[in-house]
Amino acid sequence: MLFGCKSDIKKIQIYGEIDTLPEMIAKDIEFIRSDSGFVQALLTSPLMKKYSGKKPYVEFPDGFKVQFFDSLLNVKSVITAKYGINHEQKKRMEAFKDVVVINNERNETLNTEHLIWDKSKKKIFSDVAIKITTKDEVIYGEGLESDETFSKYEILKPTGVLKLKEEDNDGE
């Protein structure tokens, strides 16, 4: 009996890309982004997996939290999600599952299921359903574009506004 073996390098490379293992796994991470010695953001996560290759990325399968700071290190805004992926070459981070953005300066909260943070443009955007809660209203819509601190935003397709009524001091 004779046995033959033929290896197709292209097929092997495709399988290698599909079933890759992380080159690095880290638990309870803290990553600080600074510019000219000033801390701009702090990313924390219980688990990080880093993958290399033609399109390297970092995955946060157990969620993450990013805090943005002003020049006095006051927290301006916070982004949290249950899953995240950072596309290193694109300089974009995507957040999925129960995404919450809180702007502490304006006391506003954004809720959505998918959000993209473009780090080079310093913008966040979404193309799915969003809900923004302010002190007097709840705004619903489809899609959003904002600066990365959620200070200035535009709802692409507003679908409704619910006014919140404050209670009078005499209980009426």
N, C-alpha and C positions, 0 to 999 in steps of 0.2 A: 504494500500500500504506500502511496505517496500523498503527502499533504502539501498544499501550497498556501502561502500567505501573502497577501498583497495589501500594502498600506496606502491609503489615499490621504496625503497630508492635509488637503483642504477639508475633508470630512472630519479628520481628527481635530483640526483647529476649531471647526464649528462646534463640535461637542465640548471642547475645552472652554469655549466662551459661554456656553449655556450652563455648564455645571462648574462654575468657578468657586473657589474657596476664598474667603477673605485673607488678605496678606497680614492684616492686623485686627485684633479684637481688643477693645478696652472697655472697662466697666467704670461707672461713676466718673465720667469725664467732665472737665471744665476747660473751655477754650475761650481765650480773650482776644478780641479784635481791637487793635489800637491804631491810631494815626498820629504821628508826631509826638508820641509819648502820652497821648490822651486816650483813655479807655473809651471805646465807642459801644462795644457790645460784649456780652458774656453768654456763651452757649453752654448749657449743662444737659447731660443725658445719662441715664442709667446704663446704656449699652451702645457702643459704636462699633461698626464693622467697616473696615476700609478695603476696597477692591482696587486692583491696578489693571492695567491693560490699555487698549486703545482708547477707551472711554472710562477713565477712572471715576469712581464715585465713593461716597461715604454714606452708609445707611445707619439710621437710628430706629431700629425695629421696635423698641420699647418706648418711643416718644422722646421729646426734647422740650427745652425751654430756652428762649433767647430773650435777654433783657438788653434794652438800648438805654444809654446813659447820656445826660447832658454834660457840660464841661465841669460841673461840680459833683459828678458821680451820682446825681439823683436819677432814679429810674424814670425815664420818659414813657416807655412803652414796653410791653411784654408779648411775645408770641409763644403759644404752647400748642402741641399736637401730639397725637398718639403714635404717629409714624412720620418719619422724615427721611429724605434722601437729598444729598448734596452732590450736584454734578460739578465736579471740580473745573473741567475745561470751560464749561458754559458760565461759570460763576453764578449758578442758580441753585437755590435750595427750595425743595417742594415739601409742603406740609399736607398731610392727609389725616382724616378721621378726627372729628371733634376739634377742629382748629379754632383757637380763641386768640384774638388780638385785643389787648387792653391799652388804651391811651390814658395814662394817669393824669396828664395835664388837662385834658378835655373831659375826663370822666366818661369815656365812650368805650363800648365793647363791640367787637365784630365777631360773629360766629359764622362758620362755613365748614365745608367738608374738604376743600382743596384750595390751597393758597400757594403762590409762587413768589419767592423773594429773589429779585434780580439784584445781586450785590454790587455789580459794576454800575448800574443805573440808580442804585439806592431806592428801588421802588418795589412795592408788593402789588400783586394783582390776582384776580380770580375770574373764572368764567362760569362758575356754578352759582347756585342759590346762596344768598348772603342775608344776614340779619344784623343790623346795627342798632344798639340800644344806647340812647342818650339819656340825659336826666329828665326830659319831658316827652320823648317819643321813641317808638320802635319803627325802624324803616326796613322794609323788605325789598329785595331786588335780585336780579341776575347779573352777576359780574361786578367787578370793582377794580379801580386803579387808585393807588395811593403812594405817598412817600413812605419810606421804610419805618417811620415812627408812627404812622397812622394819624398824622396831624392834619393833612390835607388829602381828601379823597373825593372820588367821583363814582357814583353808582351808575353803571352803564345802562341798565334797564330797570328802573324803579318799578315795583309792582304794588306797593302799598305803604301807607304810613298810619301808625296807630298812635294817637295822642294819649299821653299819660296824664291823668288828672291828679293834682296834689290835693290832699285832704285839708280842709279848713281847720283852724285851731279849735273851733267850738264843736268839732266832731261831725259837721255836716258834709 
